[in-house]
Amino acid sequence: MKNDKPDPIKIKNSKNRPDEELVSVLIKYLSLTLVVALVWGFYFNLALLPRLGYHPLFIILFTLVPNLLVFIIMSHLIRKKLSYLKTLQKGSERIAAENFESYIPLQDHNELTDIANNVNLIHDLYEAKNKAESLAKMENHHIITSVSNEIHAPLTGIIGYLERIQNPDERDFSKKEAYLKIALKKAYQVIRFIDDLFEHAFTDNGKGYYQFKVYNGKPLIHQLLNTSSQALKEAGYDVVEENCIERDFSLWVDLEQLQRIFDYLTSNIIKYADPDKPVDFGLILNKNELCIILRNKTINNPDAAGKNVIENEGSSLDSCRKIITRHQGRIDYYQLNQLFKVELILPIHQ
């Protein structure tokens, strides 16, 4: 069975432009015509005429017959090539019209076949491009639908519970508190989904989302702490920094993701910390790691007695844990009575 699909080896070996290839075909057939006509003319005039005599009728006959035969043969060959050129033209028009139902048939092994081979390659490229675009549209529609459903469902629940809390006919405070907890849980569910969506936005394993670079650690940490301190001061908090770092060091981090951690922690302080108590930032540089310590006093809560390890899946602290884990670091947080403490550890880049 003849295979009309493009041959990569032929494409690689075909280096001339299409117009140059057509010119070479024309020159080859014209040269062949001239050679055949000359050979036949010499044969009839030098071999047969001396035997038959130089009668004018024989001279005219032996002159016309060879040229007529050559003309008939060459007309057949050229008509065959012109027919193949029309096939090439129709194949090109089908590709221009984005019709990929068939290939151009490959005939013989010559320059026109190389052109057909190249056109078939373009056929494959355009077909693959169109299929990829169609698949991308379907995937985008599927992603948009999935994201809409994942966000719409919990948001609808949040709105419903908030409306119940706002309902003046609902006077049971315990029910309102339960509604608020459920709404908060669903809000964390949305946050967790959005974080996962960003985590896997570019590659299947999420690595494409993080852009790690090596930074000079001292100015980087100073910049992050300065941004957080400024936000806390504007919110009415006193900030105390304890910097025990003297030597230079380097960090291999994604600056944008690291900034997200500090933004999350700052937001939590503004939500839950006692504005009458100072917020402490401490920096300790060990041999192989940097330790950032955050301490603040929470608003008086009778239930916060003793040391409690906070487990809040889907919260901003959980998001911080995911980010710091991608940096080969760790984060620990707990509450002791009213003291809330966070320890953020990052490895030093050697």
C-alpha positions as CSV (number, residue, x, y, z in Angstrom):
1,M,0.0,0.0,0.0
2,K,1.4,3.4,-1.0
3,N,2.1,5.7,1.8
4,D,1.3,9.4,1.0
5,K,2.4,10.8,4.4
6,P,5.4,13.1,4.4
7,D,8.9,11.5,4.6
8,P,11.1,13.5,7.0
9,I,14.3,12.2,5.3
10,K,13.1,13.6,1.9
11,I,12.2,16.9,3.5
12,K,15.6,17.2,5.1
13,N,17.4,16.4,1.8
14,S,15.3,18.7,-0.2
15,K,17.0,22.1,0.2
16,N,16.0,24.0,-3.0
17,R,13.1,26.3,-3.1
18,P,9.9,25.1,-4.9
19,D,10.4,27.6,-7.8
20,E,14.0,26.4,-8.3
21,E,12.8,22.8,-8.4
22,L,10.2,23.5,-11.1
23,V,12.8,25.3,-13.2
24,S,15.1,22.3,-12.9
25,V,12.3,20.0,-14.0
26,L,11.6,22.1,-17.1
27,I,15.3,22.3,-18.0
28,K,15.7,18.6,-17.6
29,Y,12.8,17.7,-19.9
30,L,13.7,20.3,-22.5
31,S,17.3,19.1,-22.5
32,L,16.1,15.5,-22.9
33,T,13.9,16.6,-25.8
34,L,16.8,18.2,-27.6
35,V,19.1,15.3,-27.1
36,V,16.5,12.7,-28.3
37,A,15.7,14.9,-31.4
38,L,19.3,15.2,-32.3
39,V,20.1,11.5,-31.9
40,W,17.1,10.5,-34.0
41,G,17.9,13.1,-36.6
42,F,21.5,12.0,-36.9
43,Y,20.4,8.3,-37.1
44,F,17.9,8.8,-39.9
45,N,20.0,11.3,-41.9
46,L,23.3,9.5,-41.6
47,A,22.3,5.9,-41.5
48,L,19.1,5.5,-43.5
49,L,19.2,8.2,-46.2
50,P,22.4,7.0,-47.8
51,R,20.8,3.6,-48.3
52,L,17.5,4.8,-49.6
53,G,18.8,7.7,-51.6
54,Y,18.5,11.4,-51.0
55,H,15.1,11.8,-52.4
56,P,13.4,15.0,-51.2
57,L,10.4,13.1,-49.9
58,F,12.6,10.9,-47.7
59,I,14.5,13.9,-46.4
60,I,11.2,15.6,-45.4
61,L,9.8,12.4,-43.9
62,F,12.9,11.5,-41.9
63,T,13.1,15.1,-40.6
64,L,9.4,15.3,-39.5
65,V,8.9,11.8,-38.1
66,P,11.6,12.0,-35.4
67,N,10.5,15.4,-34.3
68,L,6.9,14.3,-34.3
69,L,7.6,11.3,-32.2
70,V,9.6,13.4,-29.7
71,F,6.8,15.9,-29.6
72,I,4.2,13.2,-28.8
73,I,6.4,11.6,-26.1
74,M,7.2,14.9,-24.5
75,S,3.6,16.1,-24.6
76,H,2.6,13.0,-22.7
77,L,5.3,13.5,-20.1
78,I,4.6,17.2,-19.7
79,R,0.8,16.6,-19.6
80,K,1.5,14.1,-16.8
81,K,3.6,16.6,-14.9
82,L,1.0,19.4,-15.4
83,S,-1.7,17.1,-14.1
84,Y,0.5,16.4,-11.0
85,L,1.0,20.2,-10.6
86,K,-2.8,20.7,-10.6
87,T,-3.0,18.0,-7.9
88,L,-0.4,20.0,-5.9
89,Q,-2.4,23.1,-6.4
90,K,-5.6,21.5,-5.2
91,G,-3.8,20.1,-2.2
92,S,-2.5,23.5,-1.3
93,E,-6.0,25.0,-1.6
94,R,-7.4,22.3,0.7
95,I,-4.9,23.2,3.3
96,A,-5.7,26.9,2.9
97,A,-9.4,26.0,3.4
98,E,-8.4,24.0,6.5
99,N,-9.6,20.8,4.9
100,F,-7.4,17.9,6.1
101,E,-9.3,14.9,4.8
102,S,-6.6,13.6,2.4
103,Y,-2.9,13.9,1.5
104,I,-1.4,14.6,-1.9
105,P,-0.4,11.3,-3.5
106,L,3.3,10.8,-3.9
107,Q,4.3,9.7,-7.5
108,D,7.8,8.6,-8.5
109,H,10.8,10.2,-6.9
110,N,11.6,13.6,-8.3
111,E,11.5,17.3,-7.5
112,L,7.7,17.5,-7.7
113,T,7.4,14.6,-5.3
114,D,9.6,16.6,-2.9
115,I,7.2,19.5,-3.1
116,A,4.2,17.2,-2.5
117,N,6.1,15.8,0.5
118,N,6.5,19.3,1.9
119,V,2.9,20.2,1.3
120,N,1.9,17.0,3.2
121,L,4.1,18.0,6.0
122,I,2.3,21.4,6.2
123,H,-0.9,19.4,6.1
124,D,0.2,17.5,9.2
125,L,1.4,20.7,11.0
126,Y,-1.9,22.5,10.4
127,E,-4.0,19.5,11.4
128,A,-2.0,19.1,14.6
129,K,-2.4,22.8,15.3
130,N,-6.1,22.7,14.8
131,K,-6.5,19.7,17.0
132,A,-4.5,21.3,19.7
133,E,-6.6,24.5,19.6
134,S,-9.8,22.5,19.7
135,L,-8.5,20.4,22.6
136,A,-7.4,23.6,24.4
137,K,-10.8,25.2,24.0
138,M,-12.5,22.1,25.4
139,E,-10.1,21.9,28.4
140,N,-10.6,25.7,29.1
141,H,-14.3,25.2,29.1
142,H,-13.9,22.2,31.4
143,I,-11.6,24.1,33.8
144,I,-13.9,27.2,33.9
145,T,-16.9,25.0,34.6
146,S,-15.1,23.0,37.3
147,V,-13.7,26.2,39.0
148,S,-17.1,27.8,38.9
149,N,-18.7,24.8,40.5
150,E,-15.9,24.5,43.2
151,I,-16.2,28.2,44.2
152,H,-20.0,28.7,43.6
153,A,-21.1,25.9,45.9
154,P,-19.3,26.9,49.1
155,L,-20.0,30.6,48.4
156,T,-23.7,29.9,48.2
157,G,-23.5,28.1,51.5
158,I,-21.6,31.0,53.1
159,I,-24.2,33.5,51.9
160,G,-27.0,31.3,53.2
161,Y,-25.5,31.0,56.7
162,L,-24.7,34.7,56.8
163,E,-28.3,35.5,55.9
164,R,-29.4,33.3,58.8
165,I,-27.1,35.1,61.2
166,Q,-28.4,38.5,59.9
167,N,-32.1,37.3,60.2
168,P,-33.6,39.4,63.1
169,D,-36.0,36.5,63.9
170,E,-33.1,34.2,64.8
171,R,-32.5,35.0,68.5
172,D,-30.6,31.8,69.5
173,F,-27.0,33.0,69.9
174,S,-25.6,29.4,69.9
175,K,-27.2,28.7,66.5
176,K,-25.7,32.0,65.1
177,E,-22.3,30.9,66.4
178,A,-22.7,27.5,64.8
179,Y,-23.7,29.2,61.5
180,L,-20.6,31.4,61.7
181,K,-18.3,28.5,62.2
182,I,-19.8,26.6,59.3
183,A,-19.5,29.8,57.1
184,L,-15.9,30.2,58.2
185,K,-15.1,26.6,57.4
186,K,-16.6,27.0,53.9
187,A,-14.5,30.2,53.4
188,Y,-11.4,28.3,54.3
189,Q,-12.5,25.7,51.8
190,V,-12.6,28.3,49.0
191,I,-9.1,29.6,50.1
192,R,-7.7,26.1,50.0
193,F,-9.1,25.5,46.5
194,I,-7.7,28.8,45.2
195,D,-4.3,28.0,46.7
196,D,-4.4,24.5,45.1
197,L,-5.4,26.1,41.8
198,F,-2.4,28.4,41.8
199,E,-0.2,25.6,43.0
200,H,-1.0,23.6,39.9
201,A,-1.6,26.4,37.5
202,F,1.4,25.8,35.1
203,T,2.5,22.2,35.5
204,D,1.0,19.0,36.9
205,N,3.2,19.0,39.9
206,G,3.1,22.8,40.6
207,K,6.8,23.4,40.1
208,G,6.2,25.9,37.3
209,Y,4.4,28.2,39.7
210,Y,7.5,28.8,41.9
211,Q,10.3,30.8,40.6
212,F,13.3,30.3,42.9
213,K,16.3,32.6,42.9
214,V,19.3,33.1,45.2
215,Y,19.0,36.3,47.2
216,N,21.2,38.1,49.7
217,G,19.5,37.2,52.9
218,K,20.0,40.3,55.1
219,P,18.4,42.9,52.8
220,L,15.7,40.5,51.7
221,I,14.5,39.7,55.3
222,H,14.9,43.4,56.2
223,Q,12.6,44.3,53.2
224,L,9.9,41.7,54.2
225,L,10.0,42.7,57.9
226,N,9.9,46.4,57.1
227,T,6.8,45.9,54.9
228,S,5.0,43.9,57.6
229,S,6.0,46.4,60.4
230,Q,4.7,49.3,58.3
231,A,1.3,47.6,57.9
232,L,1.1,46.8,61.6
233,K,2.1,50.3,62.6
234,E,-0.6,51.7,60.3
235,A,-3.1,49.4,62.1
236,G,-2.1,50.8,65.5
237,Y,0.4,48.1,66.7
238,D,3.8,48.7,68.3
239,V,6.5,46.5,66.6
240,V,9.7,45.4,68.3
241,E,12.5,43.8,66.2
242,E,15.2,41.7,67.8
243,N,17.9,41.1,65.1
244,C,20.7,38.8,66.1
245,I,22.1,38.4,62.6
246,E,25.6,39.7,62.0
247,R,27.1,37.8,59.1
248,D,25.9,37.7,55.5
249,F,24.0,34.7,54.1
250,S,22.0,33.7,51.1
251,L,18.5,32.3,50.6
252,W,17.1,30.3,47.7
253,V,13.4,31.4,47.7
254,D,10.5,32.5,45.6
255,L,10.2,36.1,46.7
256,E,6.5,36.5,45.8
257,Q,5.6,33.3,47.7
258,L,7.7,34.3,50.7
259,Q,5.9,37.7,50.7
260,R,2.6,35.8,50.8
261,I,3.7,34.2,54.1
262,F,4.4,37.5,55.7
263,D,1.1,38.9,54.3
264,Y,-0.8,36.0,55.8
265,L,0.9,36.4,59.2
266,T,0.4,40.2,59.3
267,S,-3.3,39.7,58.4
268,N,-3.7,37.2,61.3
269,I,-2.1,39.6,63.7
270,I,-4.5,42.4,62.7
271,K,-7.5,40.1,63.1
272,Y,-6.7,38.4,66.4
273,A,-3.9,40.3,68.2
274,D,-4.4,42.6,71.2
275,P,-3.5,46.1,69.8
276,D,-2.5,47.2,73.3
277,K,0.4,44.7,73.4
278,P,3.6,44.9,71.2
279,V,4.3,42.5,68.4
280,D,7.8,41.0,68.5
281,F,9.8,39.9,65.5
282,G,13.0,37.9,66.2
283,L,15.8,36.8,63.8
284,I,18.2,34.0,64.7
285,L,20.8,32.8,62.2
286,N,22.2,29.3,62.9
287,K,24.8,27.4,60.9
288,N,22.4,26.0,58.3
289,E,19.1,27.8,58.8
290,L,17.4,31.1,59.4
291,C,14.8,31.2,62.2
292,I,12.2,34.0,62.1
293,I,10.1,34.2,65.4
294,L,6.9,36.1,65.7
295,R,5.2,36.7,69.0
296,N,2.0,38.6,69.9
297,K,-0.7,38.6,72.6
298,T,-4.2,37.7,71.4
299,I,-7.4,39.3,72.6
300,N,-8.4,38.0,76.0
301,N,-10.1,34.6,75.5
302,P,-11.1,32.5,78.5
303,D,-11.0,29.3,76.5
304,A,-7.3,29.8,75.6
305,A,-5.8,28.3,78.7
306,G,-2.5,26.3,78.6
307,K,-0.5,25.5,75.5
308,N,-2.4,24.7,72.4
309,V,-1.1,23.6,69.0
310,I,-3.3,25.2,66.4
311,E,-4.6,22.9,63.8
312,N,-6.6,24.9,61.2
313,E,-6.7,23.1,57.9
314,G,-7.4,25.4,55.0
315,S,-6.6,28.5,56.9
316,S,-3.9,31.0,56.1
317,L,-1.5,29.2,58.4
318,D,-2.1,26.0,56.5
319,S,-1.3,27.9,53.3
320,C,1.9,29.2,54.9
321,R,2.9,25.6,55.8
322,K,2.5,24.5,52.1
323,I,4.6,27.4,50.9
324,I,7.4,27.0,53.4
325,T,7.4,23.2,52.7
326,R,8.1,23.9,49.0
327,H,11.1,26.0,50.3
328,Q,12.5,22.9,52.1
329,G,11.7,24.7,55.4
330,R,9.1,24.4,58.2
331,I,6.7,26.4,60.2
332,D,5.5,25.8,63.8
333,Y,2.9,27.7,65.7
334,Y,1.1,27.4,69.0
335,Q,-0.7,29.4,71.6
336,L,0.2,29.5,75.3
337,N,-2.6,31.2,77.2
338,Q,-2.7,34.6,75.4
339,L,0.7,34.3,73.8
340,F,0.7,33.3,70.1
341,K,4.0,32.2,68.7
342,V,5.1,31.4,65.2
343,E,8.5,30.0,64.2
344,L,9.5,30.1,60.6
345,I,12.6,28.2,59.5
346,L,14.3,28.6,56.1
347,P,17.4,26.7,55.0
348,I,20.6,28.7,54.2
349,H,21.7,28.5,50.6
350,Q,25.3,27.1,50.6
